[in-house]
Amino acid sequence: MIRWPQTGAFVFWFAVSIFALAGCRHAPDEEQVRQAIASVAHAAEAGDTSDVVKPLSDDFDGNAGDLDKRSLANMMRLVGLRGDHIGVTTGPISIEHRGDRMVASLTVTLTSGGHVLPDQLGVYQIESAWRNDGGQWRCYSAHWKQSTP
């Protein structure tokens, strides 16, 4: 079962982190991941479901089984059908190399101009894991938690 408060934040953050991968073939690996995170934010704000999930691996795992790639796409579609608008603001991105993979950590703030439930909005701490699949960096795992005021 999808937990809307945690899933909503993740959906919109993930849109931020994934969309940038498509056009970054010649950028250094770390820069590709940073660009992907920024592009996903723009896609989430635009309500572009396909661009939100494009940089996710097919085996993507969000919050230890709470959200997979398909569930994220469905959630973005629901937001669009409801006519909601999500604002996404990302903080500085910290990237740590772990062998042939990378882990990106950041803070994301979600705001709304629509009917999104208030408990889905706020500040989230996110850690996402990335691997190189066929020359493109894909996010295969992410964990997030809402910061308490």
Secondary structure, DSSP 8 states (H G I E B T S, - for coil): ---HHHHHHHHHHHHHHHGGGGG-SSS-HHHHHHHHHHHHHHHHHHT-HHHHHTTEEEEEEETTTTB-HHHHHHHHHHHHHTT--EEEEE---EEEEETTEEEEEEEEEEEESSS--GGG-EEEEEEEEEEEETTEEEEEEEEEEE---
